[in-house]
Amino acid sequence: AATENLWPDLTIILDVPLEIALKRIQPTKKGSAIQPGLFQDRIENRVAEFHQKVREGFLQQVQSFPDRYRVISARGSREDIQQAIENTLIEFFAPHQQPNNFQRESRGPSGFKGPYGARS
């Protein structure tokens, strides 16, 4: 196999119902971060059944390998999702870290500082 039995220690799945995901990729507001035509001829334009099967496939992987996956609801705001990801990473890596390697600070976009300094 291409991965030679190498698997990630952690895979984070951002789970969101299809109807919410489709609304988010539509450029409905002036100044939207999504550019018109950005998703033309891309996987995002496939039929809803395809996306539902992909979602179900990911969630089946979670059930098959619960130690390697974390599911985070992506229904909330960007800030809520970011916070949930950070909490998941801190929880996952905490048993492997020396005390005080991970600290929350008020600098950086999320206020998160890891063992290599704040993100920029």
DRENTORKOL-3810 file (N, C-alpha, C; in nm, 4 decimals):
REM DRENTORKOL-3810
@n.u->0.0835; n.v->-0.1192; n.w->0.0000; ca.u->0.0000; ca.v->0.0000; ca.w->0.0000; c.u->0.0873; c.v->0.1246; c.w->0.0000
@n.u->0.0323; n.v->0.2304; n.w->-0.0479; ca.u->0.1075; ca.v->0.3555; ca.w->-0.0579; c.u->0.1499; c.v->0.4082; c.w->0.0784
@n.u->0.0696; n.v->0.3840; n.w->0.1800; ca.u->0.1030; ca.v->0.4365; ca.w->0.3129; c.u->0.1898; c.v->0.3411; c.w->0.3938
@n.u->0.2107; n.v->0.2197; n.w->0.3433; ca.u->0.2923; ca.v->0.1204; ca.w->0.4124; c.u->0.2531; c.v->0.1070; c.w->0.5595
@n.u->0.1251; n.v->0.0962; n.w->0.5843; ca.u->0.0706; ca.v->0.0813; ca.w->0.7193; c.u->0.0982; c.v->0.1998; c.w->0.8112
@n.u->0.1216; n.v->0.3153; n.w->0.7548; ca.u->0.1342; ca.v->0.4381; ca.w->0.8336; c.u->-0.0023; c.v->0.5051; c.w->0.8373
@n.u->-0.0458; n.v->0.5408; n.w->0.9571; ca.u->-0.1750; ca.v->0.6053; ca.w->0.9748; c.u->-0.1573; c.v->0.7258; c.w->1.0650
@n.u->-0.2349; n.v->0.8307; n.w->1.0439; ca.u->-0.2256; ca.v->0.9459; ca.w->1.1340; c.u->-0.2674; c.v->0.9076; c.w->1.2753
@n.u->-0.2055; n.v->0.9708; n.w->1.3727; ca.u->-0.2442; ca.v->0.9484; ca.w->1.5117; c.u->-0.3819; c.v->1.0062; c.w->1.5407
@n.u->-0.4152; n.v->1.1129; n.w->1.4700; ca.u->-0.5420; ca.v->1.1810; ca.w->1.4936; c.u->-0.5934; c.v->1.2391; c.w->1.3629
@n.u->-0.7199; n.v->1.2165; n.w->1.3356; ca.u->-0.7884; ca.v->1.2793; ca.w->1.2233; c.u->-0.9102; c.v->1.3499; c.w->1.2801
@n.u->-0.9210; n.v->1.4784; n.w->1.2501; ca.u->-1.0348; ca.v->1.5576; ca.w->1.2966; c.u->-1.1329; c.v->1.5713; c.w->1.1812
@n.u->-1.2565; n.v->1.5342; n.w->1.2067; ca.u->-1.3619; ca.v->1.5461; ca.w->1.1068; c.u->-1.4547; c.v->1.6582; c.w->1.1501
@n.u->-1.4686; n.v->1.7575; n.w->1.0632; ca.u->-1.5627; ca.v->1.8664; ca.w->1.0876; c.u->-1.6945; c.v->1.8248; c.w->1.0235
@n.u->-1.7907; n.v->1.7917; n.w->1.1061; ca.u->-1.9170; ca.v->1.7365; ca.w->1.0586; c.u->-2.0235; c.v->1.8444; c.w->1.0544
@n.u->-2.0873; n.v->1.8546; n.w->0.9397; ca.u->-2.1942; ca.v->1.9519; ca.w->0.9221; c.u->-2.2984; c.v->1.8909; c.w->0.8283
@n.u->-2.4265; n.v->1.9107; n.w->0.8566; ca.u->-2.5288; ca.v->1.8608; ca.w->0.7649; c.u->-2.5124; c.v->1.9222; c.w->0.6258
@n.u->-2.5481; n.v->1.8458; n.w->0.5257; ca.u->-2.5295; ca.v->1.8877; ca.w->0.3873; c.u->-2.5958; c.v->2.0216; c.w->0.3575
@n.u->-2.7164; n.v->2.0424; n.w->0.4082; ca.u->-2.7870; ca.v->2.1672; ca.w->0.3750; c.u->-2.7127; c.v->2.2900; c.w->0.4287
@n.u->-2.6491; n.v->2.2777; n.w->0.5433; ca.u->-2.5703; ca.v->2.3890; ca.w->0.5976; c.u->-2.4441; c.v->2.4092; c.w->0.5147
@n.u->-2.3780; n.v->2.3006; n.w->0.4784; ca.u->-2.2561; ca.v->2.3109; ca.w->0.3974; c.u->-2.2848; c.v->2.3779; c.w->0.2638
@n.u->-2.3933; n.v->2.3404; n.w->0.1997; ca.u->-2.4270; ca.v->2.3996; ca.w->0.0702; c.u->-2.4554; c.v->2.5484; c.w->0.0826
@n.u->-2.5219; n.v->2.5883; n.w->0.1901; ca.u->-2.5468; ca.v->2.7314; ca.w->0.2107; c.u->-2.4159; c.v->2.8072; c.w->0.2298
@n.u->-2.3209; n.v->2.7467; n.w->0.2988; ca.u->-2.1946; ca.v->2.8146; ca.w->0.3276; c.u->-2.1081; c.v->2.8348; c.w->0.2042
@n.u->-2.1199; n.v->2.7479; n.w->0.1051; ca.u->-2.0343; ca.v->2.7650; ca.w->-0.0127; c.u->-2.0983; c.v->2.8527; c.w->-0.1196
@n.u->-2.2216; n.v->2.8963; n.w->-0.0982; ca.u->-2.2880; ca.v->2.9834; ca.w->-0.1941; c.u->-2.2487; c.v->3.1286; c.w->-0.1689
@n.u->-2.2034; n.v->3.1989; n.w->-0.2732; ca.u->-2.1666; ca.v->3.3404; ca.w->-0.2564; c.u->-2.2906; c.v->3.4281; c.w->-0.2524
@n.u->-2.3528; n.v->3.4393; n.w->-0.1350; ca.u->-2.4792; ca.v->3.5117; ca.w->-0.1247; c.u->-2.4623; c.v->3.6554; c.w->-0.0778
@n.u->-2.3532; n.v->3.6866; n.w->-0.0126; ca.u->-2.3353; ca.v->3.8204; ca.w->0.0415; c.u->-2.2269; c.v->3.8944; c.w->-0.0355
@n.u->-2.2473; n.v->4.0230; n.w->-0.0511; ca.u->-2.1442; ca.v->4.1054; ca.w->-0.1128; c.u->-2.0200; c.v->4.0991; c.w->-0.0241
@n.u->-1.9064; n.v->4.0787; n.w->-0.0853; ca.u->-1.7833; ca.v->4.0684; ca.w->-0.0083; c.u->-1.7624; c.v->3.9305; c.w->0.0511
@n.u->-1.8409; n.v->3.8321; n.w->0.0056; ca.u->-1.8266; ca.v->3.6958; ca.w->0.0566; c.u->-1.6866; c.v->3.6437; c.w->0.0292
@n.u->-1.6371; n.v->3.5608; n.w->0.1202; ca.u->-1.5052; ca.v->3.5012; ca.w->0.1021; c.u->-1.5049; c.v->3.4022; c.w->-0.0136
@n.u->-1.6206; n.v->3.3518; n.w->-0.0519; ca.u->-1.6302; ca.v->3.2568; ca.w->-0.1620; c.u->-1.6404; c.v->3.3343; c.w->-0.2923
@n.u->-1.5524; n.v->3.3041; n.w->-0.3858; ca.u->-1.5532; ca.v->3.3714; ca.w->-0.5147; c.u->-1.6557; c.v->3.3056; c.w->-0.6064
@n.u->-1.7321; n.v->3.3844; n.w->-0.6822; ca.u->-1.8269; ca.v->3.3252; ca.w->-0.7762; c.u->-1.7536; c.v->3.2313; c.w->-0.8720
@n.u->-1.8111; n.v->3.1148; n.w->-0.8950; ca.u->-1.7506; ca.v->3.0189; ca.w->-0.9868; c.u->-1.6374; c.v->2.9376; c.w->-0.9280
@n.u->-1.6036; n.v->2.9613; n.w->-0.8024; ca.u->-1.4900; ca.v->2.8927; ca.w->-0.7408; c.u->-1.5087; c.v->2.7421; c.w->-0.7416
@n.u->-1.6320; n.v->2.6957; n.w->-0.7249; ca.u->-1.6558; ca.v->2.5529; ca.w->-0.7142; c.u->-1.7069; c.v->2.4906; c.w->-0.8442
@n.u->-1.6966; n.v->2.5613; n.w->-0.9549; ca.u->-1.7390; ca.v->2.5023; ca.w->-1.0806; c.u->-1.6455; c.v->2.3871; c.w->-1.1161
@n.u->-1.7051; n.v->2.2774; n.w->-1.1623; ca.u->-1.6297; ca.v->2.1586; ca.w->-1.2028; c.u->-1.5468; c.v->2.1017; c.w->-1.0894
@n.u->-1.5929; n.v->2.1163; n.w->-0.9699; ca.u->-1.5227; ca.v->2.0623; ca.w->-0.8541; c.u->-1.6126; c.v->1.9621; c.w->-0.7844
@n.u->-1.5554; n.v->1.8903; n.w->-0.6918; ca.u->-1.6290; ca.v->1.7867; ca.w->-0.6189; c.u->-1.7492; c.v->1.8443; c.w->-0.5440
@n.u->-1.7415; n.v->1.9723; n.w->-0.5060; ca.u->-1.8507; ca.v->2.0346; ca.w->-0.4326; c.u->-1.9783; c.v->2.0434; c.w->-0.5156
@n.u->-1.9668; n.v->2.0366; n.w->-0.6473; ca.u->-2.0837; ca.v->2.0477; ca.w->-0.7341; c.u->-2.1540; c.v->1.9144; c.w->-0.7581
@n.u->-2.1067; n.v->1.8074; n.w->-0.6998; ca.u->-2.1712; ca.v->1.6774; ca.w->-0.7182; c.u->-2.3078; c.v->1.6767; c.w->-0.6494
@n.u->-2.3888; n.v->1.5777; n.w->-0.6852; ca.u->-2.5245; ca.v->1.5695; ca.w->-0.6309; c.u->-2.5216; c.v->1.5416; c.w->-0.4810
@n.u->-2.6324; n.v->1.5754; n.w->-0.4162; ca.u->-2.6421; ca.v->1.5633; ca.w->-0.2706; c.u->-2.6183; c.v->1.4203; c.w->-0.2226
@n.u->-2.6653; n.v->1.3212; n.w->-0.2979; ca.u->-2.6475; ca.v->1.1817; ca.w->-0.2567; c.u->-2.4995; c.v->1.1463; c.w->-0.2446
@n.u->-2.4179; n.v->1.1990; n.w->-0.3349; ca.u->-2.2737; ca.v->1.1747; ca.w->-0.3292; c.u->-2.2164; c.v->1.2277; c.w->-0.1982
@n.u->-2.2499; n.v->1.3504; n.w->-0.1658; ca.u->-2.1971; ca.v->1.4125; ca.w->-0.0439; c.u->-2.2455; c.v->1.3392; c.w->0.0810
@n.u->-2.3706; n.v->1.2941; n.w->0.0791; ca.u->-2.4227; ca.v->1.2205; ca.w->0.1937; c.u->-2.3478; c.v->1.0887; c.w->0.2114
@n.u->-2.3158; n.v->1.0209; n.w->0.1011; ca.u->-2.2404; ca.v->0.8952; ca.w->0.1090; c.u->-2.0987; c.v->0.9198; c.w->0.1604
@n.u->-2.0374; n.v->1.0286; n.w->0.1178; ca.u->-1.9030; ca.v->1.0622; ca.w->0.1671; c.u->-1.9084; c.v->1.0869; c.w->0.3174
@n.u->-2.0064; n.v->1.1648; n.w->0.3622; ca.u->-2.0216; ca.v->1.1918; ca.w->0.5059; c.u->-2.0412; c.v->1.0619; c.w->0.5831
@n.u->-2.1295; n.v->0.9765; n.w->0.5346; ca.u->-2.1538; ca.v->0.8483; ca.w->0.6012; c.u->-2.0274; c.v->0.7631; c.w->0.6053
@n.u->-1.9470; n.v->0.7684; n.w->0.4983; ca.u->-1.8214; ca.v->0.6942; ca.w->0.4956; c.u->-1.7245; c.v->0.7417; c.w->0.6023
@n.u->-1.7126; n.v->0.8725; n.w->0.6182; ca.u->-1.6253; ca.v->0.9267; ca.w->0.7228; c.u->-1.6755; c.v->0.8870; c.w->0.8616
@n.u->-1.8052; n.v->0.8972; n.w->0.8832; ca.u->-1.8595; ca.v->0.8627; ca.w->1.0146; c.u->-1.8459; c.v->0.7131; c.w->1.0437
@n.u->-1.8488; n.v->0.6308; n.w->0.9388; ca.u->-1.8239; ca.v->0.4873; ca.w->0.9577; c.u->-1.6789; c.v->0.4637; c.w->1.0007
@n.u->-1.5857; n.v->0.5394; n.w->0.9449; ca.u->-1.4455; ca.v->0.5290; ca.w->0.9861; c.u->-1.4306; c.v->0.5638; c.w->1.1340
@n.u->-1.5051; n.v->0.6642; n.w->1.1777; ca.u->-1.5013; ca.v->0.7032; ca.w->1.3192; c.u->-1.5457; c.v->0.5859; c.w->1.4063
@n.u->-1.6511; n.v->0.5184; n.w->1.3653; ca.u->-1.6997; ca.v->0.4038; ca.w->1.4433; c.u->-1.6005; c.v->0.2882; c.w->1.4409
@n.u->-1.5334; n.v->0.2688; n.w->1.3280; ca.u->-1.4386; ca.v->0.1582; ca.w->1.3155; c.u->-1.3085; c.v->0.1831; c.w->1.3899
@n.u->-1.2663; n.v->0.3090; n.w->1.3962; ca.u->-1.1385; ca.v->0.3444; ca.w->1.4581; c.u->-1.1559; c.v->0.4639; c.w->1.5523
@n.u->-1.2296; n.v->0.4482; n.w->1.6604; ca.u->-1.2612; ca.v->0.5628; ca.w->1.7469; c.u->-1.1393; c.v->0.6274; c.w->1.8130
@n.u->-1.0303; n.v->0.5551; n.w->1.8295; ca.u->-0.9116; ca.v->0.6144; ca.w->1.8919; c.u->-0.8380; c.v->0.7091; c.w->1.7987
@n.u->-0.8605; n.v->0.6972; n.w->1.6684; ca.u->-0.7875; ca.v->0.7787; ca.w->1.5718; c.u->-0.8673; c.v->0.8979; c.w->1.5203
@n.u->-0.9944; n.v->0.9034; n.w->1.5494; ca.u->-1.0798; ca.v->1.0093; ca.w->1.4953; c.u->-1.1468; c.v->1.0882; c.w->1.6061
@n.u->-1.1674; n.v->1.2173; n.w->1.5790; ca.u->-1.2503; ca.v->1.3025; ca.w->1.6632; c.u->-1.3461; c.v->1.3754; c.w->1.5693
@n.u->-1.4716; n.v->1.3772; n.w->1.6058; ca.u->-1.5725; ca.v->1.4478; ca.w->1.5268; c.u->-1.6074; c.v->1.5760; c.w->1.5995
@n.u->-1.6009; n.v->1.6858; n.w->1.5262; ca.u->-1.6354; ca.v->1.8172; ca.w->1.5800; c.u->-1.7523; c.v->1.8709; c.w->1.4986
@n.u->-1.8554; n.v->1.9140; n.w->1.5666; ca.u->-1.9688; ca.v->1.9741; ca.w->1.4973; c.u->-1.9244; c.v->2.1055; c.w->1.4343
@n.u->-1.9526; n.v->2.1191; n.w->1.3063; ca.u->-1.9180; ca.v->2.2419; ca.w->1.2351; c.u->-2.0413; c.v->2.3287; c.w->1.2121
@n.u->-2.1410; n.v->2.3131; n.w->1.2974; ca.u->-2.2631; ca.v->2.3937; ca.w->1.2862; c.u->-2.2431; c.v->2.5351; c.w->1.3399
@n.u->-2.1487; n.v->2.5539; n.w->1.4294; ca.u->-2.1313; ca.v->2.6821; ca.w->1.4967; c.u->-2.0532; c.v->2.7833; c.w->1.4150
@n.u->-2.0150; n.v->2.8894; n.w->1.4827; ca.u->-1.9368; ca.v->2.9955; ca.w->1.4192; c.u->-1.7934; c.v->2.9478; c.w->1.3976
@n.u->-1.7198; n.v->3.0205; n.w->1.3166; ca.u->-1.5782; ca.v->2.9877; ca.w->1.2950; c.u->-1.5029; c.v->2.9855; c.w->1.4274
@n.u->-1.5345; n.v->3.0812; n.w->1.5131; ca.u->-1.4665; ca.v->3.0893; ca.w->1.6420; c.u->-1.4974; c.v->2.9677; c.w->1.7287
@n.u->-1.6238; n.v->2.9256; n.w->1.7290; ca.u->-1.6625; ca.v->2.8073; ca.w->1.8070; c.u->-1.5925; c.v->2.6818; c.w->1.7551
@n.u->-1.5871; n.v->2.6688; n.w->1.6237; ca.u->-1.5223; ca.v->2.5521; ca.w->1.5632; c.u->-1.3727; c.v->2.5537; c.w->1.5928
@n.u->-1.3108; n.v->2.6708; n.w->1.5789; ca.u->-1.1680; ca.v->2.6834; ca.w->1.6084; c.u->-1.1398; c.v->2.6455; c.w->1.7532
@n.u->-1.2231; n.v->2.6920; n.w->1.8440; ca.u->-1.2050; ca.v->2.6607; ca.w->1.9859; c.u->-1.2181; c.v->2.5105; c.w->2.0097
@n.u->-1.3145; n.v->2.4478; n.w->1.9451; ca.u->-1.3332; ca.v->2.3032; ca.w->1.9606; c.u->-1.2132; c.v->2.2260; c.w->1.9064
@n.u->-1.1566; n.v->2.2719; n.w->1.7946; ca.u->-1.0371; ca.v->2.2070; ca.w->1.7396; c.u->-0.9205; c.v->2.2212; c.w->1.8361
@n.u->-0.8991; n.v->2.3415; n.w->1.8870; ca.u->-0.7892; ca.v->2.3637; ca.w->1.9819; c.u->-0.8056; c.v->2.2772; c.w->2.1060
@n.u->-0.9265; n.v->2.2713; n.w->2.1601; ca.u->-0.9509; ca.v->2.1885; ca.w->2.2787; c.u->-0.9233; c.v->2.0411; c.w->2.2502
@n.u->-0.9625; n.v->1.9961; n.w->2.1323; ca.u->-0.9381; ca.v->1.8572; ca.w->2.0932; c.u->-0.7892; c.v->1.8287; c.w->2.0835
@n.u->-0.7141; n.v->1.9202; n.w->2.0231; ca.u->-0.5692; ca.v->1.9009; ca.w->2.0102; c.u->-0.5004; c.v->1.9020; c.w->2.1459
@n.u->-0.5399; n.v->1.9944; n.w->2.2310; ca.u->-0.4798; ca.v->2.0008; ca.w->2.3648; c.u->-0.5084; c.v->1.8714; c.w->2.4403
@n.u->-0.6323; n.v->1.8265; n.w->2.4345; ca.u->-0.6696; ca.v->1.7023; ca.w->2.5036; c.u->-0.5927; c.v->1.5822; c.w->2.4477
@n.u->-0.5787; n.v->1.5776; n.w->2.3154; ca.u->-0.5115; ca.v->1.4647; ca.w->2.2522; c.u->-0.3625; c.v->1.4609; c.w->2.2860
@n.u->-0.2975; n.v->1.5779; n.w->2.2817; ca.u->-0.1528; ca.v->1.5813; ca.w->2.3020; c.u->-0.1115; c.v->1.5941; c.w->2.4481
@n.u->-0.2037; n.v->1.6273; n.w->2.5359; ca.u->-0.1695; ca.v->1.6490; ca.w->2.6770; c.u->-0.0939; c.v->1.5325; c.w->2.7402
@n.u->-0.1317; n.v->1.4081; n.w->2.7181; ca.u->-0.0573; ca.v->1.2985; ca.w->2.7817; c.u->0.0871; c.v->1.2857; c.w->2.7329
@n.u->0.1181; n.v->1.3485; n.w->2.6196; ca.u->0.2507; ca.v->1.3355; ca.w->2.5598; c.u->0.3399; c.v->1.4559; c.w->2.5857
@n.u->0.2917; n.v->1.5540; n.w->2.6577; ca.u->0.3645; ca.v->1.6790; ca.w->2.6759; c.u->0.4142; c.v->1.6952; c.w->2.8185
@n.u->0.5233; n.v->1.7684; n.w->2.8285; ca.u->0.5727; ca.v->1.8100; ca.w->2.9589; c.u->0.4778; c.v->1.9177; c.w->3.0120
@n.u->0.4670; n.v->1.9339; n.w->3.1414; ca.u->0.3824; ca.v->2.0415; ca.w->3.1949; c.u->0.4244; c.v->2.1771; c.w->3.1391
@n.u->0.3273; n.v->2.2618; n.w->3.1138; ca.u->0.3469; ca.v->2.3995; ca.w->3.0679; c.u->0.3942; c.v->2.4106; c.w->2.9238
@n.u->0.3907; n.v->2.3044; n.w->2.8451; ca.u->0.4272; ca.v->2.3166; ca.w->2.7046; c.u->0.3182; c.v->2.3857; c.w->2.6237
@n.u->0.1938; n.v->2.3694; n.w->2.6640; ca.u->0.0843; ca.v->2.4357; ca.w->2.5946; c.u->0.0229; c.v->2.5384; c.w->2.6878
@n.u->0.0158; n.v->2.6620; n.w->2.6373; ca.u->-0.0369; ca.v->2.7703; ca.w->2.7187; c.u->-0.1308; c.v->2.8537; c.w->2.6338
@n.u->-0.2301; n.v->2.9080; n.w->2.6954; ca.u->-0.3163; ca.v->3.0042; ca.w->2.6261; c.u->-0.2637; c.v->3.1436; c.w->2.6563
@n.u->-0.2505; n.v->3.2206; n.w->2.5521; ca.u->-0.2074; ca.v->3.3591; ca.w->2.5663; c.u->-0.3013; c.v->3.4458; c.w->2.4851
@n.u->-0.2912; n.v->3.5746; n.w->2.5030; ca.u->-0.3795; ca.v->3.6651; ca.w->2.4305; c.u->-0.3202; c.v->3.7078; c.w->2.2972
@n.u->-0.2066; n.v->3.6510; n.w->2.2580; ca.u->-0.1496; ca.v->3.6900; ca.w->2.1295; c.u->-0.1738; c.v->3.5806; c.w->2.0261
@n.u->-0.1573; n.v->3.6159; n.w->1.9003; ca.u->-0.1855; ca.v->3.5218; ca.w->1.7935; c.u->-0.3343; c.v->3.5229; c.w->1.7626
@n.u->-0.3728; n.v->3.4717; n.w->1.6449; ca.u->-0.5130; ca.v->3.4792; ca.w->1.6045; c.u->-0.6074; c.v->3.4044; c.w->1.6963
@n.u->-0.5591; n.v->3.3006; n.w->1.7628; ca.u->-0.6478; ca.v->3.2245; ca.w->1.8502; c.u->-0.6062; c.v->3.2329; c.w->1.9953
@n.u->-0.4944; n.v->3.2996; n.w->2.0226; ca.u->-0.4460; ca.v->3.3047; ca.w->2.1594; c.u->-0.3814; c.v->3.1755; c.w->2.2026
@n.u->-0.3480; n.v->3.0893; n.w->2.1080; ca.u->-0.2920; ca.v->2.9585; ca.w->2.1398; c.u->-0.1411; c.v->2.9613; c.w->2.1207
@n.u->-0.0695; n.v->2.9125; n.w->2.2193; ca.u->0.0755; ca.v->2.9042; ca.w->2.2086; c.u->0.1167; c.v->2.7613; c.w->2.2376
@n.u->0.1810; n.v->2.7004; n.w->2.1430; ca.u->0.2289; ca.v->2.5636; ca.w->2.1596; c.u->0.3739; c.v->2.5632; c.w->2.2015
@n.u->0.4387; n.v->2.4482; n.w->2.1966; ca.u->0.5768; ca.v->2.4374; ca.w->2.2424; c.u->0.6750; c.v->2.5140; c.w->2.1551
@n.u->0.6333; n.v->2.5554; n.w->2.0351; ca.u->0.7232; ca.v->2.6266; ca.w->1.9451; c.u->0.6893; c.v->2.7751; c.w->1.9342
@n.u->0.6079; n.v->2.8250; n.w->2.0238; ca.u->0.5723; ca.v->2.9662; ca.w->2.0232; c.u->0.4340; c.v->2.9886; c.w->1.9659
@n.u->0.3929; n.v->3.1126; n.w->1.9651; ca.u->0.2587; ca.v->3.1477; ca.w->1.9182; c.u->0.2510; c.v->3.1348; c.w->1.7679
@n.u->0.1324; n.v->3.0981; n.w->1.7206; ca.u->0.1092; ca.v->3.0967; ca.w->1.5766; c.u->0.0908; c.v->3.2397; c.w->1.5309
@n.u->0.1206; n.v->3.2611; n.w->1.4060; ca.u->0.0950; ca.v->3.3946; ca.w->1.3509; c.u->-0.0035; c.v->3.3865; c.w->1.2389
END
